[in-house]
Amino acid sequence: MVVMLPSLALALLCLLQAGADVSVQPDFNAKKFAGSWHLVAVVSNCSVFLKMKNEMKSAIITISLLPEGDLAVKFLWPLMDKCQKFELLFQRSGQAGHYLGTSTEENKEFRVLNTDYSHYAILHEAQRSGQRPKTTLQLFTREQDPSPQLLQTFRELIPTVGLTEDMLAVLPASGECQEGTGGT
């Protein structure tokens, strides 16, 4: 079981590094988008994610608005017997709802495709490096359990970003990691 921890961490990094030109939420409002979310469904062509997707559980994501419109994104993810914390910074691009990675992985970006700010957000992540670009679509919800209708809407978007349903993981709820709990 301990051997799986590095593999799960790699799968998470693929999710965070996820393309195609996709449009963003019209009139995106970062202040409304900030706050606590649950990552409840993911579809990705990342090979590490695809190997580990059946062992993954829902994560808690906290999004904070930084000066100049940048975002800090904190993931609290149940991995094996621990809560792992991942923190990333994204720089605002010229378009509201489109953000670029600030780490050494310069070709990483994400876009908020659709959100109602109160219940759900659908994000598209892409990383254009290497031989095969990585693409990821994520469903965030404010409550841990998404409605069947929301999951169906998410499933309908999968082919629009060049992915397939067999790449989908609907992540089971987990009480293992709660906001405010420690992580490593």
Number of C-alpha atoms within 10 A of each C-alpha: 6 8 7 13 14 11 15 21 18 17 21 22 15 23 24 21 23 24 19 14 9 14 14 20 18 12 9 19 13 20 12 12 20 17 15 17 23 24 29 24 23 24 27 30 22 22 14 18 27 17 13 17 21 13 14 21 21 24 30 24 24 17 21 19 17 14 7 8 16 18 21 16 18 18 23 27 25 22 21 16 10 15 19 17 19 17 12 14 18 21 18 20 15 8 12 17 22 23 22 22 21 16 12 7 13 13 16 22 24 25 23 24 19 18 21 13 17 12 14 20 22 23 21 26 26 25 25 18 12 7 6 11 16 22 25 28 27 23 24 24 26 19 15 19 14 19 12 9 9 14 14 10 12 18 19 11 15 19 10 11 17 13 17 15 13 10 18 22 21 19 20 17 15 15 11 17 20 15 11 7 10 12 15 8
